[in-house]
Amino acid sequence: MRQIKSVDDLKEVCSGQGHEFFILLNGGIRSTKLISYDRQAARFMVDNYIDGSCQKLTVKQLYTQSNIGRAIEKDSLFKDE
């Protein structure tokens, strides 16, 4: 597994095709997501496995409309490898 250290790191890793990531929650529980990044649209596409929802998010929205931004800040976002 690879820890994601910043939004720029996330952009680099998931540019183009989607990859599986997870947020490590309290108690070792994982919140798994399929994330891709469209450079042209400057948006992340996020498929949340836990509830089946899909989101298209800007960098700002990663912090305001998802828990991804906070997970990066808390060193809790990882790429499954």
C-alpha positions as CSV (number, residue, x, y, z in Angstrom):
1,M,0.0,0.0,0.0
2,R,1.1,3.5,-0.7
3,Q,0.3,6.5,1.5
4,I,-1.0,9.6,-0.3
5,K,0.7,12.6,1.2
6,S,-1.0,15.5,-0.7
7,V,-3.6,16.4,-3.3
8,D,-0.8,16.7,-5.9
9,D,0.3,13.2,-5.0
10,L,-3.3,12.0,-5.4
11,K,-3.6,13.7,-8.8
12,E,-0.4,12.1,-10.0
13,V,-1.3,8.6,-8.9
14,C,-4.9,8.5,-10.2
15,S,-4.6,10.7,-13.4
16,G,-6.4,9.0,-16.2
17,Q,-7.7,5.6,-15.1
18,G,-9.2,4.9,-11.7
19,H,-7.4,3.2,-8.8
20,E,-8.7,1.8,-5.6
21,F,-7.9,3.8,-2.5
22,F,-9.0,3.5,1.1
23,I,-9.3,5.7,4.1
24,L,-8.1,4.0,7.3
25,L,-10.8,4.8,9.9
26,N,-10.7,4.2,13.7
27,G,-10.4,0.6,14.7
28,G,-8.7,-0.4,11.4
29,I,-11.9,-0.1,9.4
30,R,-11.5,0.8,5.7
31,S,-13.6,3.1,3.5
32,T,-12.7,2.0,0.0
33,K,-13.1,4.3,-3.0
34,L,-12.3,4.2,-6.7
35,I,-10.7,7.5,-7.6
36,S,-9.7,8.9,-11.0
37,Y,-8.6,12.4,-12.0
38,D,-9.5,14.2,-15.2
39,R,-6.8,16.9,-15.8
40,Q,-8.8,18.6,-18.5
41,A,-11.9,19.1,-16.3
42,A,-9.8,19.5,-13.2
43,R,-12.1,17.1,-11.3
44,F,-11.8,13.9,-9.3
45,M,-14.3,11.1,-10.0
46,V,-15.0,9.2,-6.8
47,D,-17.0,6.0,-6.5
48,N,-17.7,5.3,-2.9
49,Y,-18.0,1.5,-2.3
50,I,-19.6,1.8,1.1
51,D,-22.9,3.3,-0.3
52,G,-22.5,3.1,-4.0
53,S,-22.5,6.8,-4.5
54,C,-20.5,8.7,-7.2
55,Q,-19.1,12.2,-7.0
56,K,-17.3,14.6,-9.3
57,L,-15.2,16.9,-7.1
58,T,-12.8,19.8,-7.4
59,V,-9.8,20.0,-5.1
60,K,-11.8,22.3,-2.8
61,Q,-14.7,19.9,-2.7
62,L,-12.4,17.1,-1.6
63,Y,-12.3,19.0,1.7
64,T,-15.9,20.3,1.8
65,Q,-18.0,17.5,0.3
66,S,-16.0,14.4,1.1
67,N,-13.7,13.0,3.7
68,I,-10.7,12.6,1.3
69,G,-9.1,16.0,2.0
70,R,-9.2,15.4,5.8
71,A,-7.9,11.9,5.3
72,I,-4.9,13.3,3.4
73,E,-4.2,15.8,6.2
74,K,-4.4,13.0,8.8
75,D,-2.1,10.6,6.8
76,S,-5.0,8.2,6.5
77,L,-5.4,7.9,2.7
78,F,-3.8,4.9,1.0
79,K,-3.6,3.4,-2.5
80,D,-4.2,-0.3,-2.6
81,E,-1.4,-2.0,-4.6
